[in-house]
Amino acid sequence: MNADAAGPGTYRFVNLGCPKNLVDAERVASLLESGGWCEAPSPEEASLLVVTTCAFIASAREESVDEIVRAVAGRPPGQRIAVLGCLVTRESADELRRVLPEVDIFCGVAEMTELPSRLVESAAARPARRRDGAAAHFREGPGRKLFTPPHLAYLKIADGCSNRCAYCAIPAIRGDLASRSRNEILAEARGLAAMGVRELVVVAQDTTAWGFDRGDGERVYDLIEALADAGLFEWIRLLYTHPAHLDPARIVPLLRGGALVPYLDVPIQHASDRVLELMGRPYTRRALEDLFDALRAGAGDLVLRTTVLVGFPGERERDFRELASFLESAAFDHVGVFAYSRERETAAASLGGRVPARVAMQRRDEILELQMDVSEERLASRVGTELDVLVDEELPADERPVPGARFAGRFFGQAHDIDGVTYLEGPAPGPGGFVRARVAGAGPYDLFAEAIPGDFR
């Protein structure tokens, strides 16, 4: 396992956090491989273990620290450990080094691409340099090593965020919005297609803000059109769209015309006008109703995902009831629910009217229970229909939820690693293939379908 302290060896990544974090990790892995490093089959067999961290909320920081502690406790002799990403920027390398002295190298968001040179310079590493603002944006590496299934990839079109929502620490970690150029994005997309990617998932902190900082008038809709016109992918999916920046007149033609799969992730955070104003979200409940009415009227069979935040300072019981009522009437296909986490360097940290953690968790659980029924009803409406399913994996015999369900895949309304899956019975292509399937059953999160023999691509 061991390599010379300054030379290449074997590596393994443990990736935490969002798909944007995953893209950063993929680029660092590509840099390592261009320098002669090879991926190990397991963490125990790696001479370098890399933990990419999340620091968005307290629970994410706790998960990151727990993972680092596990890595340190289980490290084999001679293994080096590197900790990268948002936690290092958020907490500072010096502070982490004090509490986690066993870690060899710390690299914040700005320094992630420096990992190969840090490994060469010293087995003990030198102090990470914290950088602020635009300098914190991730620099381009020579390529990507995919940690996703080979047929799927995330394409990050921007970093940072300038929205300044009252609860969010992302600008303090990642800086202001920095959109990548159209040509750079298209070049990376072509490279991903050449690697065999069939589903492209477009991500950023706020994908609908792409281009706001560039001054050339281009918006994300123009970028999606260019990606679709290139004809590189069967599916293009758009995540993390902001309700205030989403233009139905521009997005609906892309959804109807097939440039995008008919799926949108639109995090609303709340539906009480009073709480939305406290959060710094520049829209009202009525604006949300008008937005989703326009999207569904224009795009037909549209699957909608959202995210909400409960327990925000000042959220009264009647505000929460308004949110629950809105979610019930809006009937989203998928809903993610978070309880508020008080974060330093955010406007909400100084707000009064804090909601007890116990109450916030009760509200979260109530929304989850409500949404389970809504999601199951939405999925049940597809029983008896036929759908194209992208196969993700063949399931081991002991992991099949029902006898005969050999494969797990997704129809257009299920985003990878975020939503549920479609379990397939009958003959189907291997991972990365599409199959036509007839939906036979539905649960709160998953579909059960029968593959139509020979209808593969």
N, C-alpha and C positions, 0 to 999 in steps of 0.2 A: 504493500500500500504506500509506503513512504517514498517520497521523492526528495531530491536534494532541496534544502530549505529555500534556495533562491530559484529553483528551476521548476518547470511544469510537471504536473503529476495528474492525479484524478480529482474530480470535483463532484459535488452534489449540492443542489439547491433545495432549500425548504422555503417555499413561497407563501407569504401571508398577505392578506389584504385584497384589494380590488384588481380588476383586469388591467388598469393602468399601471399598477405596481408590477404585474406579471410581465408586461411589455418591457419595462425597465430591466427586469431580471433576465429576460431573454436576450437583450442586447449585451448585457454584461457577460452572459454565458458564451455568446458568440465571440466576444473579445478574448475570453479565455481560450477558446478552441483555436482561434487564429494564432494564438501564441503557443500552441502545442499541448494544451490541456485536453483531457478526455473525460467524458462523463462516466462516473462510477455507477454500478447497478444498484447500490444502496448507500445510505449515509455511513454505515459502518465500514464500508470498503473504500471510502474516499480519503485522500490525503488532505483535501480542503472541503470543509462544510460551510456553505454560504446560507445565511438566514436573511431573507429580505423582509422587512418589517413594515407594519402599519401603525399609525399613531393618530388616527382620525378621532377616536373617542377613547374613553378610559378603558373600556373592555378590550378594545383592539390593542392598546398598549400592554395591558395585562397578558393578553394572549401572546404577544411578541416576546415579552420578558420570560414567560413560562416556557416558550419554545427554546429560547436561548439557554435557559437553565437546564432543560432536558438535554440539549446538545452538549453542554459542558459536562454534565454528569455522565453521559454515555459515550464520550469521545474515546476512541481507541488510542493507543500510544502513538505519538508523532503526528496526530491529526491537528491541523490548524483550523480555527474557526473565524470567519469573517461575518460581521453584522452590518447590513446595508440598509439604506433607505430612510423612510419617514421618521422612525423612532429616533435615529441618530441625529437628524436635523432638529427634531422637536425637543429632545432632551439634552443635546450636545454630547459629543464624543467624550469630552473630559469627565462629565458626570457619569456616563455609562461605564467608562473605564474604571472609575472609582468603585462602583458597585458590582461590576462584572470584570474583574481583573484577568480572569481566565481567557477572555476573548482576545484574539491576536490582533485583529484589524477592525476598525470602525470606519465606515464611509457614509456620510450623509448623502442626501439626494444629489447635491452638486458634485460629489466626488465618486459616484458609483463607477464611472468609467475609468477611474484611476486604480481600481482594484488590481489589475495585472501588474502595474508598475509598483504598487505597494508591496505586492508579494515578492518582487525581485529585490526591492530596496532593503527589506528587513523582515525577518520572520516575526518580529515583535511589533512591527508597524511604527509609523511616526504619527504624531497627533493629527487627527482630521481637522481640516480648515473649514470652519463654518462660513458659508457665504449667504448673502441675503438677496432678496428681490429677484430680478431677472436672471442673475448669475446662477440661481439655484435650478434652472431648467436643465433637464437631462440632455446631454450632448449626443449627437448621432454616433453610433458605432458602425462598423462595416457591414453588419447584417443582423440576422435574427436566428436564434435557435428556438424552435417552438417547444414550449412546455404544455401546449394544448394537444388534443388529438390532431394528427397530421393534416386532416381535412378542414380544420378550423383555425382561424387566426384573428387576433385583435389588431386593429390598426389605430394607433393613437395619433390624432390629428392636431392636438394642442396640449399644452401643459399649463398648470397654474389656473387661477380664476380671479376675476375682478368683480364678482357679484357682491361680495361682502355681506352674505347672510349672517344674521346676528349670532347664530349658534356654531358657525363653521370655522375651523382652524386651518383649512386648506391654504388660504393665501399666506398665512404665517409659515407654512411648511414649504409650499411650492411656488410662492410668489404670484405675481399678476399673470393674467392670460398672456400666453405666447403661442400664437398659431404657427404651425408649420406651413411651408409654402406648398402650393398646389402641385408643382412639379416634383417636389421631394416626396409628397404623399403618393402620387401616382407611380413614381419609380419604385417605392417600397411595395405598393400593391402589385405591380408587375412581378417583382421578385417573389412575393408570396404565392402568386398564381403559378409561377414556374416550379415552386416547391410542392404543388399538388393541392393547394388550399381551394376548397369549394364554397365555404361559407366565410365571408368577411364580416367582422363585427367592428363597427366604427365607434370609437370611444374617445372621451376627453372628460375633464371635470364638468364641462357644459358644452356638448357638441354643437348646440345651436348658437353658441357665441363665436364659433370659428370665423375668422376673418374680421371681427370687430376691431382688432388692433392693427390690421395691415393697411387700411386706408385705400384699398384698391376696389372696394365695392362688392367683392365676391363674398358669398355666404355659403353655408354648408349645403344648401340645396344645389348650388352650382357644382360643388365638389362631388356630391352624390351623382349628379347627372354625368359628370366626367368619368367617374368610376364605373357607372352602369354602361355608358357608351363604349368603354373599352372592352366589354364583353368577357371579363376575366373570371367571373364568379357566378355560380348558380344562385346563391343567396347573398344579399347584402343587408345587414341588420344595423339599425341605429339605436344606440343606448344614450342615456343621460341627457335628454332634451329638457330645456327649461320652459315651463308654461308661458312665461312672459316673452320668450324669444321665439316661440314656435308659431309659424305663419301657416294656417290651414291652406291658404291659396297657393303656397309654394310646395308644401309637403304632400297634400292630397294627390296631385298628379303623379308624384313619384311612387306613392303607395298603390294607386290604381293601375299605373302603367307597368309595374313590375320592377322598377329600378330598385325599390326596397321591398323586402317581404312585408306583408301587412301586419306589422307589429311595431308598437312604439312604447318606449319607456319614458314616462313623463312624471318625474317626482313632484308632487304638489306640496308635500310637507304638512299642510293643514287645510281646513276649509272654513274656519271662522275668520271673518274679516279682521276682527280685533287681534287675534293671534298672528295672522299673516303679517299685519302691520308691525307687530312687535318683533317678528322674525326678520323683517326687512325683505319680505317677498312682495314684489310690486304688482299684485293682482288681487282680485276679490273672488268670493265664491261665485258670483254671477259670471265673472269672466271665465272661470273654470268651466261652468256649465255651458257657456256659449262655445268654448273651445272644443270640449268633448262632443257636443252635439254636432258641430261642424265637421269634426274628424270622422265621426261614425256615419254621418249622412253622406259624406263625400267618398269615403274609402271602403264602404261596404263591410266585408267580413274582416274587421280590424280587431286585433288582439291588443289590449291595453294593460300595461303594468304601471304601477305607481309606488311611491314610498311616502310614508307619513311619519311624523315625529310627535310623540305624545309626552305630556309632562313638562312642556316648555314653561319657563317662569311666567306666571300670570295666567296660565290656562285654567279657567274655571270649569266647573262641572258642566255648565251649559255650553261652553265652547267645545268641550269634548263631545257632548251629545250632538252638537251640530256637525262635527267631523264624522261621527258614526252614521248619522243620518245621510250625509252626503255620500259616503262610501257605499251605503246600502242602495241608494238610488242610482249612483253612477255605475255600479256593477262592473268594476274592474275585473279583468281576468286574473291578475296577480297583484298582490299588495305586500310590500315589505314594511315592517313596523319596527321603529326604534323608540326606546325611552330616552329622554333628554339626558345628555351628559354635559356637565358644566366644564367648559374648557377655557383655560387662560388665553389671553390675547384675542378674546372674542367679545363683542359688545354685550352678549347675553350674560356673561359672567358677572356683571355688576347689576343685573336687574333684580328687583325685589319680587315678592310673590312666588318664592320657590315652591314647587310641588313636591311633597314627600316622595322619596324613592318608592316606597311601598305602593302609593297611589298610582304613580307613573307606571309601575309594572302591572298593576291591576288593569289599567286602561289599555296597555299594550296587549295583554292577554285577551281582553274583551274584543278588541279589534281583530286579533288573529282568529278567534272563534267565529266571529261574524263573517269574516272573509272566507273561512273554510267552506261555509255553506254556499256562499256566492260563487266561489271558484268551482266547486263541484257541480253546481247547476250549469255554469257556463260550459264546462267540459262535457257534461252529460248531453248537452244539445248537439254534440257532434257524433253521438252514437248512431250508427247506420250510414254515416257519410264515408266518402273515400278521401284520403289525404296522401300527399307525398311525404314520406318520412326519410330523413337523413339518418343513416345508421351510424351510431357512435361506437358501439362495442358489442362483442359477443359475450354473453354472460356465463360465468362458470355455473355448473349444475346446481351448486349449493347456494347461489345468489339469485335464482329465478323466483320472482314473486308468485307466479302460478306455473303449474306444469306446462311445458311447451313454449314458454316465453324465452326463446333463445337469445334474442337481441334486444338492446335498448337503443332507442334513437329519439328523434324529435321531429314534430311537424313545425311549420313556420311559427306557430304561436308559443314555442317553448325555447327560451334562450339557454344556451349551454351553461351549466353549473349555477344557474340562477333560479330557473323554473323547474317544473317537473319533467318527466320523460314520457315517451311512448314505448310500451313494451310490445314486442312483435312475436307472434307465433307464425310458424310456417317457414318455408325457404325464403331467404333474403340475402342480398349481397353482403359482403364484409364491410367493416368500418370504412366510411367515406363514400359508400354507395347510396343511391336513392332508390326507394321502392314504393310502389303504390300499395296502399293498405286500406282495409275496411275496418272502421272503428267498431269494436264489439262491446266495450265497456269503459267506464270512467270512474275515477275516484276523486278525492279532494284536490289532488295535485297531478295525477298521472292518467294517461290513456292506455287502453289495452286494445290491440288491433291485430288483424290477420293479414299477413302479406299476400298480395295477389301474385300467384306464381308467374314468373317470367317478366313481370312488369318492372324491370330494373333499369337503372342507368348510372 
